[in-house]
């Protein structure tokens, strides 16, 4: 697994996000890019509970090998995403709902099923938005950077180009919120 800091630098250098069509999560045949409309505390909470390795050496933050979330990322304004075509997902039971919805909108549906308490399917805490596209390109002026803590900040300053550092909208540190 590539280090999250290096993934972030790679994305910034390329100025693009690439869509996925993982059938387990995306209905239909479209590629999408997923975003979350979350307060920073919720971003931190997701990263902490799903990504932080609590058995790591005391004083160090490390992440599980298969973590779904880590506290690194890009933050765009809702207007920027809306203008590019991103829309909030529809949380519904795919088995019955997809037949009621035009197939051109299937990419927006996230399966939800609360009928079996032993096997709940509920991702509403993610407050997901999706953009139907193969890739999403952006300008540095449209993005804030999310980082976990001061070591990552120093790494970012050392490895991100001067252009990136001068043009991004800002850097948000999540460590005070996570811990």
C-alpha positions as CSV (number, residue, x, y, z in Angstrom):
1,X,0.0,0.0,0.0
2,X,1.3,3.4,-1.0
3,X,1.8,5.8,1.9
4,X,-1.2,8.2,2.1
5,X,1.1,11.3,2.1
6,X,2.7,10.1,-1.2
7,X,-0.8,9.4,-2.7
8,X,-1.8,12.9,-1.8
9,X,1.3,14.4,-3.4
10,X,0.8,12.2,-6.5
11,X,-2.8,13.4,-6.9
12,X,-1.8,17.0,-6.5
13,X,1.0,16.7,-9.0
14,X,-1.4,15.1,-11.5
15,X,-4.3,17.6,-10.6
16,X,-6.9,14.8,-11.0
17,X,-8.9,12.2,-9.3
18,X,-9.7,9.0,-11.1
19,X,-13.2,7.4,-11.1
20,X,-14.1,3.9,-9.9
21,X,-16.7,1.5,-11.1
22,X,-16.5,-1.1,-8.2
23,X,-19.7,-3.1,-8.7
24,X,-20.0,-3.7,-5.0
25,X,-20.6,0.0,-4.5
26,X,-21.6,1.6,-7.8
27,X,-24.8,0.6,-9.6
28,X,-24.9,0.7,-13.3
29,X,-22.0,1.0,-15.7
30,X,-20.7,4.4,-14.9
31,X,-17.4,5.4,-13.2
32,X,-17.8,7.8,-10.3
33,X,-15.7,9.8,-7.9
34,X,-17.0,9.8,-4.4
35,X,-16.9,12.8,-2.0
36,X,-18.2,13.2,1.6
37,X,-20.1,16.2,2.8
38,X,-18.9,16.0,6.4
39,X,-17.9,18.3,9.2
40,X,-14.2,18.0,10.0
41,X,-15.0,16.2,13.3
42,X,-16.9,13.5,11.3
43,X,-14.0,13.1,8.9
44,X,-11.7,12.7,11.9
45,X,-14.0,10.2,13.5
46,X,-14.3,8.1,10.4
47,X,-10.5,8.1,10.0
48,X,-9.9,7.3,13.7
49,X,-12.4,4.4,13.9
50,X,-11.8,2.8,10.5
51,X,-8.1,3.7,9.8
52,X,-6.0,4.4,12.8
53,X,-4.0,1.4,14.1
54,X,-4.6,1.5,17.8
55,X,-1.9,-1.1,18.5
56,X,0.8,1.2,17.0
57,X,3.8,2.3,19.0
58,X,2.7,5.0,21.6
59,X,3.3,8.5,20.3
60,X,3.1,7.5,16.7
61,X,0.2,7.5,14.3
62,X,0.0,4.6,11.9
63,X,-2.8,3.3,9.8
64,X,-4.3,-0.1,9.2
65,X,-3.1,-1.8,5.9
66,X,-6.7,-2.1,4.7
67,X,-8.1,1.2,6.1
68,X,-11.1,2.6,4.2
69,X,-10.3,6.1,5.6
70,X,-7.2,7.9,6.6
71,X,-7.0,11.6,7.7
72,X,-5.4,12.9,4.4
73,X,-7.3,14.4,1.5
74,X,-8.6,17.2,-0.6
75,X,-11.4,19.5,0.4
76,X,-13.5,21.2,-2.3
77,X,-16.3,23.6,-1.7
78,X,-19.8,22.2,-2.4
79,X,-20.3,24.8,-5.1
80,X,-17.1,23.7,-6.9
81,X,-18.3,20.1,-6.9
82,X,-21.9,21.1,-7.9
83,X,-20.6,23.1,-10.8
84,X,-18.7,20.0,-12.0
85,X,-21.8,17.9,-11.9
86,X,-21.5,16.1,-8.5
87,X,-24.7,15.3,-6.7
88,X,-25.8,13.8,-3.4
89,X,-26.3,10.0,-3.5
90,X,-29.7,8.4,-2.9
91,X,-29.8,6.0,0.0
92,X,-32.3,3.2,-1.0
93,X,-32.7,-0.5,-1.2
94,X,-31.1,-1.2,-4.6
95,X,-33.1,-4.4,-5.2
96,X,-36.4,-2.5,-5.5
97,X,-35.4,1.1,-6.2
98,X,-33.3,0.8,-9.3
99,X,-36.2,-0.4,-11.4
100,X,-38.1,2.8,-10.5
101,X,-35.2,5.1,-11.4
102,X,-34.0,6.0,-14.9
103,X,-30.9,4.0,-15.6
104,X,-28.9,7.2,-16.3
105,X,-29.2,7.9,-12.5
106,X,-28.3,4.5,-11.1
107,X,-24.7,5.7,-10.3
108,X,-26.3,7.9,-7.6
109,X,-27.8,5.0,-5.6
110,X,-26.1,3.6,-2.5
111,X,-27.7,0.4,-1.1
112,X,-29.4,0.8,2.2
113,X,-31.2,-2.0,4.1
114,X,-32.2,-1.7,7.7
115,X,-34.5,-4.8,7.7
116,X,-32.0,-7.2,9.2
117,X,-30.5,-5.9,12.5
118,X,-27.7,-8.6,12.2
119,X,-26.7,-7.3,8.7
120,X,-27.4,-3.6,8.5
121,X,-26.5,-1.7,5.3
122,X,-26.3,1.9,6.3
123,X,-23.8,4.3,5.0
124,X,-25.8,7.5,5.6
125,X,-23.0,8.7,8.0
126,X,-20.8,9.2,5.0
127,X,-23.1,11.9,3.5
128,X,-21.8,10.9,0.1
129,X,-21.8,12.9,-3.1
130,X,-20.7,11.4,-6.4
131,X,-19.5,12.8,-9.7
132,X,-20.2,10.6,-12.7
133,X,-16.9,10.8,-14.7
134,X,-13.8,8.9,-15.6
135,X,-11.6,11.7,-14.0
136,X,-12.0,14.9,-12.2
137,X,-9.4,17.6,-12.9
138,X,-9.0,20.5,-10.6
139,X,-6.9,23.7,-10.1
140,X,-4.9,24.2,-7.0
141,X,-6.9,27.4,-6.2
142,X,-10.0,25.1,-5.7
143,X,-8.5,22.8,-3.1
144,X,-7.7,22.8,0.6
145,X,-5.4,20.0,1.9
146,X,-6.4,17.8,4.9
147,X,-3.4,16.4,6.9
148,X,-3.3,14.4,10.1
149,X,-0.5,16.0,12.1
150,X,2.7,18.0,12.2
151,X,5.0,15.3,10.8
152,X,2.8,15.1,7.7
153,X,2.7,18.8,7.4
154,X,6.6,18.9,7.4
155,X,6.6,16.0,4.9
156,X,4.1,18.0,2.7
157,X,6.2,21.1,2.8
158,X,9.3,19.1,1.8
159,X,7.7,17.1,-1.0
160,X,5.0,19.4,-2.5
161,X,6.2,21.8,-5.2
162,X,6.4,25.5,-4.5
163,X,3.6,26.0,-7.0
164,X,1.3,23.7,-5.1
165,X,2.1,25.3,-1.7
166,X,1.6,28.8,-3.1
167,X,-1.7,28.2,-5.0
168,X,-3.7,25.9,-2.7
169,X,-6.4,27.6,-0.6
170,X,-5.0,26.3,2.7
171,X,-4.0,23.4,4.9
172,X,-6.3,21.9,7.6
173,X,-4.7,19.9,10.4
174,X,-6.9,17.2,11.8
175,X,-4.8,16.0,14.7
176,X,-6.4,18.3,17.3
177,X,-9.8,17.0,16.2
178,X,-8.9,13.3,16.0
179,X,-7.1,13.1,19.4
